Amino acid sequence: MSAERPGDVSIYLPGNSSRMGAVFNVASVNPPSGGLSTSSYLFGSYSPSDPTNTAGRNDAHGAYVDPSNFAGREATIYNNGANTPLSTRNGQALSAIGGSASQAMVTAESVGVNTASFLSSISSAPVQPCACESTQWGFWNVFNGANNSNGSLLFQDQGVLLLWVAGVPTTLASLPATGTATYTGHAIASIATPGWIGSYIAAGTFSNAVNFGTRSGAVTIGGLDGTNYAGTVTWIPKTTLFGGALTGNVGSRTATLAGSFFQGGPTNTTPLYGEMGGSINLSGTNYLGSGIFLGRKP
């Protein structure tokens, strides 16, 4: 999974220590009876509401090197040799329902895959990674579950290779009311295999030609699992968010985007709104996938 809506992923990098923290919020569109409806997956050892870690989070569960290199395991409270998980499932703490957590998240830069060679190797088109300075992306996985008193499985929530993207939030006042700009970068998605017994990842090019006057953008994604997508996204009024649907050129494939403008970096000509990112949901006949996109304007 990537998170389904902008704001579902929050990452905290205090910068004055080697600690980091993150919260990934997930919701099921059609949750089965007794299954996962919502979940908050917590990572690392930092929380902005507790900057000095008075709660006693396990510091070994997060590492921060620089804004492009950080990683985290499941957030836990260290208690007399045991780690109590802080993630929740359907509004309940895992610790309250006898659940355990096994989670990990990492930036793409940290594992050496934020490169043209890697992205192009999993695409039908040459792909250059987004030249983003502030917006980051990466992978995460989860294997959380619980057994009842008889040892029988109560639940098991898992995702093997999931994707996230996060950027520095901007404000509505920072976005211009006129003019145009083109944001370019890449998209990457996890695709379900036939029979839904596994998944693989695929990448593609990303472009969004934004018209700030009409509050819309012409989006193209090229070479994503052998498919080119095109369509229009529109802004959600009074927000920095946008969304829309794209049509693919293979079979009945479509893509649904939900994104947000982000701040750029110091070399961007308009650093207050120089980057963007968000989620992609792919669908078609016997076809399903989800992933992320990110882009930068000159």
Residue frames relative to the residue before (quaternion, step in Angstrom):
aa qw qx qy qz dx dy dz
M 1.0000 0.0000 0.0000 0.0000 0.00 0.00 0.00
S 0.1433 -0.6184 0.7442 0.2081 3.39 -1.43 0.36
A 0.5992 -0.5364 0.4123 0.4280 3.58 -1.15 0.34
E 0.5117 -0.7050 0.4111 0.2687 3.55 -1.01 0.82
R 0.7954 0.2058 -0.1061 0.5601 3.62 1.07 -0.54
P 0.5663 -0.5585 0.4593 0.3956 3.59 -1.14 0.52
G 0.7257 0.3736 -0.3044 0.4910 3.56 -0.87 0.95
D 0.5437 0.6228 -0.4057 0.3898 3.59 1.24 -0.20
V 0.7241 0.3427 -0.2133 0.5592 3.57 1.22 -0.45
S 0.0287 0.7769 -0.6272 0.0470 3.57 -0.81 1.06
I 0.0282 -0.7948 0.6057 -0.0265 3.56 -0.77 1.09
Y 0.1628 -0.7985 0.5781 0.0419 3.55 -0.89 1.02
L 0.0023 -0.7838 0.6185 -0.0560 3.53 -0.76 1.17
P 0.2441 -0.8219 0.4916 0.1526 3.61 0.03 1.23
G 0.3683 -0.7874 0.4426 0.2201 3.60 1.13 -0.48
N 0.7153 0.4120 -0.2558 0.5032 3.59 1.19 -0.41
S 0.7448 0.2436 -0.1911 0.5911 3.56 1.27 0.35
S 0.5694 -0.5868 0.4403 0.3710 3.58 -1.26 -0.06
R 0.5071 0.6637 -0.4068 0.3699 3.59 1.26 0.25
M 0.0298 -0.7635 0.6439 0.0403 3.54 -1.31 0.43
G 0.0873 -0.7804 0.6153 0.0696 3.53 -1.30 0.28
A 0.0105 -0.7968 0.6041 -0.0048 3.56 -1.20 0.51
V 0.1233 -0.7477 0.6472 0.0830 3.53 -1.31 0.56
F 0.0704 -0.7736 0.6295 0.0179 3.57 -0.80 1.06
N 0.1461 -0.8005 0.5787 0.0543 3.57 -0.59 1.18
V 0.0734 -0.8060 0.5868 -0.0253 3.56 -0.80 1.11
A 0.0234 -0.7856 0.6182 0.0109 3.57 -1.07 0.77
S 0.3924 -0.7044 0.5437 0.2328 3.57 -1.05 0.81
V 0.4659 -0.6764 0.4936 0.2860 3.57 -0.97 0.85
N 0.7853 0.0344 0.0045 0.6182 3.59 0.93 -0.94
P 0.0995 -0.8444 0.5230 0.0593 3.61 0.34 1.19
P 0.4391 -0.6820 0.5110 0.2845 3.59 -0.94 0.83
S 0.6460 -0.5161 0.3880 0.4072 3.55 -1.22 0.43
G 0.8327 0.1349 -0.1375 0.5192 3.54 -0.69 1.11
G 0.5886 0.5943 -0.3600 0.4132 3.57 1.28 -0.02
L 0.7369 -0.3983 0.3070 0.4517 3.52 -1.33 -0.24
S 0.1387 -0.7794 0.6084 0.0563 3.56 -0.77 1.10
T 0.7705 -0.1043 0.0881 0.6227 3.57 0.86 -1.02
S 0.0072 0.7858 -0.6184 -0.0022 3.51 -1.19 0.51
S 0.1685 -0.7378 0.6435 0.1143 3.54 -1.20 0.66
Y 0.1428 -0.7947 0.5884 0.0422 3.53 -0.53 1.24
L 0.1414 -0.8072 0.5717 0.0396 3.57 -0.59 1.19
F 0.1092 -0.7976 0.5930 0.0158 3.55 -1.00 0.94
G 0.8103 0.3551 -0.2202 0.4110 3.52 -1.33 0.39
S 0.5281 -0.6539 0.4703 0.2691 3.52 -1.33 -0.28
Y 0.6579 0.4947 -0.3214 0.4681 3.60 1.22 0.21
S 0.0054 -0.7586 0.6515 0.0014 3.54 -1.13 0.81
P 0.4656 -0.6960 0.4594 0.2961 3.64 -0.79 0.91
S 0.6408 0.5165 -0.3317 0.4611 3.59 1.18 -0.41
D 0.7648 0.2049 -0.1234 0.5983 3.57 1.31 -0.20
P 0.0485 -0.8769 0.4770 0.0349 3.60 0.71 1.08
T 0.7202 0.4142 -0.2590 0.4926 3.61 1.10 -0.53
N 0.4315 -0.7486 0.4186 0.2794 3.57 1.33 0.24
T 0.1339 0.8064 -0.5584 0.1413 3.56 0.82 0.99
A 0.6034 0.5741 -0.3566 0.4233 3.61 1.17 -0.49
G 0.4422 -0.7292 0.4292 0.2976 3.58 1.20 -0.39
R 0.1706 0.7879 -0.5700 0.1587 3.57 0.89 0.84
N 0.5389 -0.6290 0.4580 0.3226 3.54 -1.11 0.73
D 0.3469 -0.7785 0.4886 0.1865 3.59 -0.41 1.25
A 0.6125 0.5718 -0.3498 0.4190 3.59 1.17 -0.42
H 0.6313 0.5656 -0.3263 0.4184 3.60 1.27 -0.13
G 0.7683 0.2384 -0.1923 0.5621 3.60 1.18 0.35
A 0.0319 -0.7940 0.6070 0.0076 3.57 -1.12 0.65
Y 0.0628 -0.7860 0.6150 0.0032 3.56 -0.96 0.97
V 0.1369 -0.7890 0.5966 0.0524 3.56 -0.75 1.11
D 0.7348 -0.2185 0.1743 0.6181 3.57 0.88 -1.03
P 0.7376 -0.4513 0.2481 0.4366 3.65 -1.19 0.18
S 0.7060 0.4264 -0.2775 0.4928 3.60 1.21 -0.25
N 0.7624 0.3159 -0.1537 0.5435 3.56 1.26 -0.33
F 0.3739 0.6793 -0.5592 0.2935 3.54 -0.36 1.31
A 0.0505 -0.7943 0.6054 -0.0056 3.54 -1.21 0.49
G 0.0527 -0.8111 0.5820 0.0247 3.55 -1.19 0.44
R 0.2948 -0.6885 0.6290 0.2085 3.50 -1.33 0.49
E 0.7447 -0.3652 0.2784 0.4843 3.58 -1.28 -0.06
A 0.4346 -0.6856 0.5196 0.2668 3.58 -0.96 0.89
T 0.0466 0.8024 -0.5904 0.0737 3.57 -0.85 0.99
I 0.3726 -0.6489 0.6046 0.2731 3.50 -1.38 0.31
Y 0.3200 -0.7513 0.5463 0.1861 3.56 -0.73 1.06
N 0.0555 0.8252 -0.5489 0.1207 3.57 -0.52 1.21
N 0.8282 -0.2391 0.1222 0.4918 3.57 -0.31 1.31
G 0.7837 -0.3454 0.1620 0.4902 3.54 0.81 1.02
A 0.6907 0.4173 -0.2700 0.5252 3.58 1.28 -0.16
N 0.2983 -0.7349 0.5811 0.1824 3.56 -1.21 0.56
T 0.1855 -0.7875 0.5826 0.0771 3.57 -0.58 1.19
P 0.3643 -0.7643 0.4810 0.2277 3.65 -0.49 1.11
L 0.3373 -0.7570 0.5345 0.1659 3.55 -1.14 0.75
S 0.4996 0.6529 -0.4350 0.3672 3.61 1.21 -0.16
T 0.2699 -0.7638 0.5685 0.1436 3.56 -1.23 0.53
R 0.1429 -0.7575 0.6308 0.0883 3.53 -1.32 0.45
N 0.8370 -0.0554 -0.0182 0.5441 3.58 -0.70 1.12
G 0.7369 -0.4528 0.2142 0.4539 3.53 0.97 0.96
Q 0.6674 0.4664 -0.3009 0.4965 3.59 1.26 -0.01
A 0.5048 -0.6279 0.4956 0.3245 3.55 -1.07 0.73
L 0.5531 -0.6146 0.4427 0.3469 3.58 -0.97 0.82
S 0.6387 0.5447 -0.3281 0.4333 3.56 1.01 -0.80
A 0.6628 0.5174 -0.3050 0.4472 3.60 1.13 -0.63
I 0.7509 0.3382 -0.2031 0.5297 3.60 1.17 -0.44
G 0.5983 -0.6235 0.3429 0.3684 3.55 1.20 0.52
G 0.4488 0.7206 -0.4247 0.3147 3.57 1.23 0.44
S 0.2639 -0.7279 0.6101 0.1684 3.51 -1.32 0.43
A 0.2419 -0.7752 0.5702 0.1237 3.55 -1.22 0.51
S 0.0324 0.7412 -0.6703 0.0178 3.51 -1.15 0.81
Q 0.1654 0.8055 -0.5325 0.2009 3.56 -0.13 1.33
A 0.0298 0.7818 -0.6228 -0.0009 3.55 -1.24 0.43
M 0.0106 0.7710 -0.6367 -0.0071 3.56 -1.17 0.64
V 0.0084 -0.7992 0.5988 -0.0521 3.56 -1.11 0.74
T 0.4805 -0.6369 0.5060 0.3276 3.58 -1.16 0.49
A 0.5901 -0.5759 0.4347 0.3621 3.55 -1.20 0.57
E 0.6144 0.5599 -0.3445 0.4364 3.57 1.06 -0.72
S 0.6462 0.5561 -0.3181 0.4147 3.56 0.99 -0.83
V 0.7637 0.3312 -0.1865 0.5218 3.57 1.06 -0.67
G 0.5737 -0.6824 0.3344 0.3057 3.56 1.25 0.47
V 0.5614 0.6261 -0.3880 0.3772 3.61 1.12 0.47
N 0.5238 0.6066 -0.4344 0.4111 3.61 1.21 0.13
T 0.4572 0.6763 -0.4237 0.3925 3.53 0.83 1.09
A 0.5985 -0.5655 0.4281 0.3725 3.54 -1.24 0.49
S 0.6385 0.5439 -0.3436 0.4225 3.58 0.97 -0.76
F 0.6844 0.4631 -0.3019 0.4754 3.59 0.90 -0.82
L 0.6968 0.4783 -0.2967 0.4445 3.61 0.74 -0.99
S 0.6583 0.4982 -0.3163 0.4673 3.58 1.00 -0.75
S 0.6261 0.5608 -0.3400 0.4218 3.58 1.12 -0.63
I 0.7402 0.3308 -0.2098 0.5465 3.60 1.21 -0.37
S 0.6396 0.4730 -0.3246 0.5117 3.56 1.19 0.61
S 0.4329 -0.6650 0.5328 0.2943 3.55 -1.27 0.34
A 0.7092 0.3336 -0.2463 0.5701 3.59 1.30 0.29
P 0.5580 -0.5660 0.4598 0.3961 3.62 -1.15 0.40
V 0.0841 -0.8151 0.5731 -0.0053 3.58 -0.75 1.06
Q 0.1709 -0.7491 0.6334 0.0919 3.52 -0.92 1.00
P 0.4472 -0.6819 0.4882 0.3109 3.63 -0.80 0.85
C 0.6225 -0.5320 0.4123 0.3994 3.55 -1.17 0.53
A 0.3617 -0.7227 0.5486 0.2142 3.57 -0.94 0.90
C 0.2016 0.8231 -0.5037 0.1678 3.56 1.09 0.78
E 0.2975 -0.7567 0.5584 0.1643 3.55 -1.09 0.75
S 0.7763 0.3036 -0.1620 0.5281 3.58 1.06 -0.71
T 0.6865 0.4731 -0.2864 0.4721 3.59 1.00 -0.79
Q 0.0989 -0.8061 0.5834 0.0053 3.55 -0.83 1.05
W 0.0990 -0.7736 0.6214 0.0752 3.54 -1.27 0.43
G 0.0958 0.8077 -0.5777 0.0683 3.53 -1.24 0.29
F 0.5699 -0.5885 0.4722 0.3254 3.50 -1.37 -0.33
W 0.0162 0.7712 -0.6353 -0.0380 3.52 -1.30 0.36
N 0.0783 -0.7760 0.6211 0.0769 3.54 -1.28 0.36
V 0.1317 -0.7820 0.6074 0.0469 3.52 -1.28 0.42
F 0.0498 0.7587 -0.6484 0.0386 3.54 -1.14 0.76
N 0.1461 0.8060 -0.5460 0.1756 3.53 0.30 1.36
G 0.1501 0.8083 -0.5568 0.1187 3.57 -1.02 0.70
A 0.1506 -0.7702 0.6115 0.1010 3.53 -1.36 -0.01
N 0.2280 -0.7396 0.6175 0.1402 3.53 -1.26 0.60
N 0.4559 -0.6548 0.5136 0.3156 3.58 -1.19 0.46
S 0.7531 -0.4078 0.2659 0.4425 3.59 -1.31 0.01
N 0.6721 0.4809 -0.2955 0.4793 3.59 1.21 -0.41
G 0.5639 -0.6205 0.3741 0.3962 3.55 1.29 0.01
S 0.5067 0.6395 -0.4293 0.3873 3.58 1.27 0.08
L 0.5602 -0.6297 0.4302 0.3234 3.54 -1.11 0.72
L 0.2684 -0.7523 0.5837 0.1457 3.56 -0.86 1.03
F 0.7601 -0.2029 0.1459 0.5998 3.55 0.92 -0.92
Q 0.0527 -0.7630 0.6429 0.0417 3.51 -1.32 0.40
D 0.0593 -0.7913 0.6084 -0.0155 3.56 -0.56 1.22
Q 0.1445 0.8191 -0.5391 0.1326 3.57 -0.60 1.07
G 0.0234 0.7422 -0.6697 0.0084 3.49 -1.31 0.56
V 0.3727 -0.7887 0.4475 0.1970 3.56 -0.57 1.15
L 0.8066 -0.0319 0.0578 0.5874 3.61 0.73 -1.00
L 0.0344 0.8169 -0.5644 0.1141 3.51 -0.05 1.40
L 0.3473 -0.7588 0.5280 0.1573 3.57 -1.26 0.43
W 0.0537 -0.7807 0.6216 0.0350 3.56 -1.17 0.65
V 0.0514 -0.7534 0.6525 0.0636 3.54 -1.32 0.39
A 0.0427 0.7981 -0.5981 0.0600 3.57 -1.02 0.80
G 0.0546 -0.7979 0.6002 0.0094 3.55 -1.12 0.72
V 0.6034 -0.5330 0.4397 0.3981 3.53 -1.35 0.04
P 0.4374 -0.7305 0.4463 0.2754 3.64 -0.50 1.11
T 0.2133 -0.7333 0.6282 0.1484 3.52 -1.21 0.63
T 0.4431 -0.6790 0.5132 0.2815 3.59 -1.28 -0.07
L 0.6352 -0.5297 0.3998 0.3951 3.55 -1.23 0.45
A 0.6505 0.5349 -0.3162 0.4368 3.58 0.99 -0.81
S 0.6366 0.5500 -0.3311 0.4274 3.59 1.16 -0.48
L 0.6339 0.5417 -0.3306 0.4420 3.60 1.20 -0.44
P 0.4486 -0.7027 0.4747 0.2823 3.61 -0.87 0.88
A 0.4472 -0.6868 0.5093 0.2625 3.56 -1.28 0.40
T 0.7623 0.2236 -0.1472 0.5892 3.58 1.29 -0.15
G 0.6524 0.5445 -0.3769 0.3685 3.52 -1.33 0.19
T 0.2946 -0.7414 0.5776 0.1728 3.53 -1.35 0.15
A 0.0346 0.7728 -0.6337 0.0079 3.56 -1.30 0.35
T 0.2409 -0.7628 0.5823 0.1451 3.55 -1.13 0.65
Y 0.2027 -0.7681 0.6032 0.0719 3.52 -0.81 1.14
T 0.0321 -0.8099 0.5857 -0.0053 3.59 -0.78 0.97
G 0.2025 0.7639 -0.5934 0.1531 3.52 -1.17 0.64
H 0.5516 -0.6010 0.4499 0.3635 3.55 -0.90 -0.91
A 0.2453 -0.7157 0.6302 0.1745 3.51 -1.39 0.28
I 0.0075 -0.7816 0.6238 0.0018 3.55 -1.15 0.60
A 0.0309 -0.8248 0.5628 -0.0462 3.57 -0.89 0.94
S 0.3743 -0.6639 0.6003 0.2424 3.49 -1.36 0.46
I 0.1529 -0.8159 0.5566 0.0324 3.57 -0.63 1.18
A 0.4184 -0.7009 0.5186 0.2543 3.58 -0.87 0.93
T 0.4096 -0.7000 0.5292 0.2494 3.55 -1.00 0.83
P 0.6567 -0.4890 0.3714 0.4379 3.63 -1.18 0.35
G 0.7794 0.2652 -0.2344 0.5169 3.54 -0.89 1.00
W 0.3716 -0.7714 0.4492 0.2551 3.59 1.38 0.01
I 0.4289 0.7150 -0.4560 0.3114 3.60 1.06 0.70
G 0.8008 0.0346 -0.0252 0.5974 3.58 1.23 0.03
S 0.2634 -0.7575 0.5696 0.1801 3.56 -1.25 -0.28
Y 0.1344 -0.7444 0.6435 0.1171 3.52 -1.37 0.25
I 0.3964 -0.7186 0.5144 0.2488 3.58 -1.19 0.35
A 0.0613 -0.7750 0.6290 0.0060 3.53 -1.20 0.72
A 0.2123 -0.7866 0.5720 0.0954 3.57 -1.11 0.72
G 0.0346 -0.7909 0.6104 0.0269 3.55 -1.30 0.31
T 0.5906 -0.5431 0.4470 0.3956 3.55 -1.30 0.13
F 0.1439 -0.7806 0.6019 0.0875 3.59 -1.21 0.46
S 0.0866 0.7708 -0.6280 0.0630 3.55 -1.06 0.86
N 0.0221 -0.7747 0.6319 -0.0040 3.55 -1.05 0.83
A 0.1641 -0.7830 0.5973 0.0564 3.57 -0.44 1.29
V 0.1371 -0.8475 0.5123 0.0220 3.55 -0.07 1.37
N 0.1378 -0.7332 0.6597 0.0906 3.53 -1.14 0.81
F 0.2924 -0.7982 0.5017 0.1602 3.56 -0.26 1.26
G 0.6118 0.5651 -0.3525 0.4267 3.59 1.14 -0.51
T 0.7605 0.3410 -0.1907 0.5187 3.58 0.91 -0.89
R 0.3557 -0.7560 0.4771 0.2728 3.59 1.33 -0.09
S 0.5781 0.5480 -0.3887 0.4630 3.54 0.85 1.01
G 0.1389 -0.7867 0.5945 0.0915 3.54 -1.31 0.20
A 0.3073 -0.7201 0.5922 0.1905 3.55 -1.11 0.76
V 0.1122 -0.8354 0.5381 0.0001 3.56 -0.37 1.30
T 0.0018 0.7580 -0.6520 -0.0187 3.54 -1.12 0.77
I 0.0838 -0.7454 0.6601 0.0399 3.52 -1.15 0.80
G 0.1125 -0.8435 0.5248 0.0201 3.56 -0.63 1.11
G 0.8636 0.1799 -0.1199 0.4555 3.54 -1.09 0.77
L 0.4070 0.7108 -0.4803 0.3139 3.59 1.18 0.44
D 0.8086 -0.1678 0.0419 0.5623 3.55 -0.26 1.31
G 0.7206 -0.4652 0.2369 0.4563 3.54 0.95 0.96
T 0.6636 0.4904 -0.2856 0.4874 3.58 1.26 0.21
N 0.2169 -0.7346 0.6282 0.1367 3.55 -1.16 0.77
Y 0.1337 -0.7992 0.5846 0.0404 3.57 -0.88 1.00
A 0.0231 0.7844 -0.6195 0.0172 3.57 -1.17 0.62
G 0.2785 0.7501 -0.5673 0.1950 3.54 -1.12 0.71
T 0.5001 -0.6499 0.4974 0.2831 3.53 -1.36 -0.03
V 0.1488 -0.7494 0.6373 0.1002 3.53 -1.10 0.79
T 0.1658 -0.7735 0.6052 0.0888 3.55 -1.16 0.67
W 0.5250 -0.6543 0.4543 0.2998 3.53 -1.21 0.58
I 0.4288 -0.6370 0.5693 0.2935 3.51 -1.19 0.59
P 0.5104 -0.6911 0.4021 0.3167 3.62 -0.57 1.10
K 0.8622 0.1173 -0.1333 0.4744 3.52 -1.16 0.88
T 0.6465 0.4463 -0.3390 0.5177 3.58 1.14 0.66
T 0.4736 -0.6212 0.5243 0.3390 3.55 -1.35 -0.05
L 0.5265 0.6565 -0.3779 0.3859 3.58 1.30 0.24
F 0.0468 -0.7835 0.6188 0.0322 3.55 -1.23 0.50
G 0.0282 0.8056 -0.5914 0.0232 3.56 -1.24 0.36
G 0.1717 0.7867 -0.5823 0.1118 3.53 -1.27 0.31
A 0.4651 -0.6677 0.5151 0.2694 3.54 -1.35 0.03
L 0.1823 -0.7622 0.6146 0.0900 3.55 -1.15 0.77
T 0.3075 -0.7337 0.5773 0.1838 3.55 -1.21 0.58
G 0.3124 -0.7608 0.5429 0.1697 3.56 -0.93 0.93
N 0.4600 -0.6932 0.4877 0.2647 3.56 -1.25 0.42
V 0.6440 0.4609 -0.3275 0.5152 3.58 1.26 0.31
G 0.8486 -0.0509 0.0170 0.5264 3.58 -0.71 1.05
S 0.7155 -0.4026 0.3266 0.4683 3.55 -0.92 -0.94
R 0.3000 0.7957 -0.4881 0.1965 3.59 1.16 0.45
T 0.0199 -0.7681 0.6400 -0.0093 3.53 -1.12 0.84
A 0.1997 -0.7554 0.6111 0.1263 3.54 -1.30 0.39
T 0.1629 -0.7615 0.6215 0.0851 3.55 -1.03 0.86
L 0.1666 -0.8068 0.5648 0.0485 3.56 -0.77 1.12
A 0.0138 0.7397 -0.6725 -0.0202 3.54 -1.25 0.63
G 0.1183 0.8397 -0.5136 0.1313 3.57 -0.42 1.18
S 0.2383 -0.7475 0.6040 0.1404 3.49 -1.40 -0.01
F 0.4505 -0.6228 0.5569 0.3146 3.54 -1.24 0.52
F 0.1209 -0.7753 0.6172 0.0571 3.55 -1.12 0.78
Q 0.5886 -0.5223 0.4613 0.4098 3.52 -1.31 0.16
G 0.3847 -0.7044 0.5475 0.2367 3.55 -1.23 0.51
G 0.6010 -0.5568 0.4284 0.3812 3.52 -1.25 -0.43
P 0.7506 -0.4339 0.2618 0.4240 3.58 -1.27 0.07
T 0.6844 0.4691 -0.3085 0.4651 3.64 1.12 -0.44
N 0.5291 0.6285 -0.4133 0.3928 3.61 1.25 -0.08
T 0.5161 -0.6623 0.4478 0.3072 3.57 -1.01 0.81
T 0.7676 0.1589 -0.1066 0.6117 3.59 1.20 -0.48
P 0.1194 -0.8665 0.4786 0.0760 3.59 0.46 1.17
L 0.6045 0.5833 -0.3739 0.3932 3.62 1.12 -0.39
Y 0.8003 0.0900 -0.0708 0.5885 3.61 1.20 -0.36
G 0.2887 0.8348 -0.4325 0.1805 3.56 1.12 0.65
E 0.7820 0.2584 -0.1480 0.5475 3.60 1.18 -0.25
M 0.1048 -0.7764 0.6171 0.0738 3.56 -1.32 0.24
G 0.0575 0.7895 -0.6105 0.0265 3.55 -1.27 0.34
G 0.1534 0.7963 -0.5767 0.0989 3.53 -1.26 0.28
S 0.6252 -0.5624 0.4195 0.3418 3.53 -1.35 -0.25
I 0.1854 -0.7431 0.6332 0.1113 3.52 -1.34 0.49
N 0.0823 -0.7506 0.6524 0.0643 3.55 -1.06 0.82
L 0.1645 -0.7978 0.5776 0.0533 3.56 -0.77 1.09
S 0.0654 0.7955 -0.6005 0.0481 3.56 -1.04 0.74
G 0.1695 0.7556 -0.6207 0.1228 3.53 -1.31 0.44
T 0.7140 -0.4016 0.3178 0.4773 3.56 -1.25 -0.17
N 0.8267 -0.0980 -0.0001 0.5541 3.57 -0.53 1.23
Y 0.6078 0.5264 -0.3376 0.4895 3.55 1.09 0.77
L 0.1200 0.7869 -0.5904 0.1338 3.56 -0.87 1.00
G 0.1854 0.7787 -0.5855 0.1281 3.54 -1.03 0.83
S 0.0730 -0.7763 0.6218 0.0735 3.54 -1.28 0.27
G 0.1189 0.8043 -0.5718 0.1091 3.53 -1.10 0.64
I 0.4899 -0.6489 0.5056 0.2886 3.52 -1.25 -0.51
F 0.1438 -0.7492 0.6334 0.1298 3.54 -1.37 0.21
L 0.0129 0.7766 -0.6294 -0.0240 3.56 -1.25 0.36
G 0.0106 -0.8115 0.5827 -0.0439 3.54 -1.10 0.76
R 0.1996 -0.7663 0.6047 0.0854 3.53 -1.30 0.46
K 0.3038 -0.7167 0.5939 0.2033 3.56 -1.12 0.69
P 0.6237 -0.5580 0.3804 0.3936 3.62 -1.14 0.51
